[in-house]
Amino acid sequence: MKAAERGIWKSTELRRRLSDAGLEMSAGKMSALWTGTPTSIRLDDLDVICHVLDCEPTELLIREPEVVAARRPVKENTAAVGGAQVITPRLGRNRSLPPV
């Protein structure tokens, strides 16, 4: 959206402007950035992109808490009790029981 607000309608145009600002970007990385699915981005690259688009990083980054929650591993030794998470210890080999 920020690119469109600046009159940049093609990824090749943004890539050229980034190159003019000193950021050489591969076609694949530019494609991922343009479609909104980059796997990663360096902070200094983000700085150049913000300079070219005359915006702040917060205007480009979109938080996705549900995606973060989906990536969280399921822990087998935990259970929720009254809204709080209770951790059940696992006893492995060569471990004694805790004192009574």
BELVENLIN-V570399 format. One record per residue. N is the residue number from 0. RES is the residue in one small letter. PSI is psi in degrees with one decimal (NA if undefined). D_CENTER is the distance of its C-alpha to the mean C-alpha in Angstrom with 1 decimal. Layout:
<<N | RES | PSI | D_CENTER> <N | RES | PSI | D_CENTER>>
This chain:
<<0 | m | -40.4 | 18.2> <1 | k | -37.2 | 18.4> <2 | a | -44.8 | 19.8> <3 | a | -37.9 | 22.3> <4 | e | -24.9 | 23.4> <5 | r | 8.7 | 24.3> <6 | g | 19.9 | 26.2> <7 | i | 111.5 | 24.0> <8 | w | -9.3 | 24.2> <9 | k | 144.5 | 23.5> <10 | s | -30.8 | 20.8> <11 | t | -34.3 | 23.6> <12 | e | -44.1 | 24.6> <13 | l | -40.9 | 21.2> <14 | r | -40.8 | 21.2> <15 | r | -42.8 | 24.7> <16 | r | -37.4 | 24.0> <17 | l | -39.8 | 21.1> <18 | s | -42.0 | 23.6> <19 | d | -28.1 | 26.2> <20 | a | 0.1 | 24.0> <21 | g | 8.3 | 23.6> <22 | l | 104.4 | 20.4> <23 | e | 124.2 | 21.3> <24 | m | 135.7 | 18.6> <25 | s | 159.4 | 19.4> <26 | a | -38.2 | 20.1> <27 | g | -44.4 | 17.6> <28 | k | -38.0 | 14.7> <29 | m | -40.3 | 16.2> <30 | s | -44.2 | 16.5> <31 | a | -40.0 | 12.9> <32 | l | -43.4 | 12.1> <33 | w | -36.6 | 15.1> <34 | t | -5.8 | 14.4> <35 | g | 19.4 | 10.9> <36 | t | 43.5 | 9.4> <37 | p | 141.3 | 8.3> <38 | t | -32.6 | 7.2> <39 | s | 163.3 | 6.7> <40 | i | 134.0 | 8.5> <41 | r | 145.8 | 11.0> <42 | l | -36.4 | 11.8> <43 | d | -29.1 | 15.3> <44 | d | -40.1 | 14.4> <45 | l | -36.4 | 12.6> <46 | d | -42.5 | 15.9> <47 | v | -41.7 | 18.0> <48 | i | -43.6 | 16.2> <49 | c | -37.3 | 16.8> <50 | h | -47.1 | 20.3> <51 | v | -39.3 | 21.1> <52 | l | -1.4 | 19.9> <53 | d | 57.6 | 21.5> <54 | c | 177.2 | 18.7> <55 | e | 154.3 | 16.5> <56 | p | -35.4 | 12.7> <57 | t | -20.2 | 12.8> <58 | e | -14.8 | 14.4> <59 | l | -29.4 | 11.7> <60 | l | 134.2 | 8.5> <61 | i | 122.3 | 8.8> <62 | r | 140.5 | 8.1> <63 | e | 75.6 | 8.4> <64 | p | -30.4 | 10.3> <65 | e | -31.8 | 12.1> <66 | v | -40.4 | 9.4> <67 | v | -43.6 | 8.8> <68 | a | -36.0 | 12.6> <69 | a | -26.8 | 13.2> <70 | r | -16.8 | 11.6> <71 | r | 127.8 | 13.8> <72 | p | 148.3 | 16.9> <73 | v | 126.0 | 20.3> <74 | k | 126.6 | 22.7> <75 | e | -27.3 | 26.2> <76 | n | 27.3 | 28.0> <77 | t | 153.3 | 26.7> <78 | a | 149.0 | 28.2> <79 | a | 130.0 | 27.9> <80 | v | 114.2 | 31.1> <81 | g | 34.0 | 31.6> <82 | g | -11.9 | 27.9> <83 | a | 150.6 | 27.5> <84 | q | 126.3 | 26.2> <85 | v | 129.9 | 29.1> <86 | i | 124.2 | 28.7> <87 | t | 121.0 | 31.5> <88 | p | 144.2 | 32.4> <89 | r | 132.6 | 32.9> <90 | l | 120.2 | 36.0> <91 | g | -171.7 | 35.9> <92 | r | 148.3 | 38.7> <93 | n | 27.2 | 41.0> <94 | r | 140.0 | 39.9> <95 | s | 164.5 | 42.4> <96 | l | 150.9 | 42.1> <97 | p | 155.5 | 41.5> <98 | p | 150.0 | 44.7> <99 | v | NA | 46.2>>
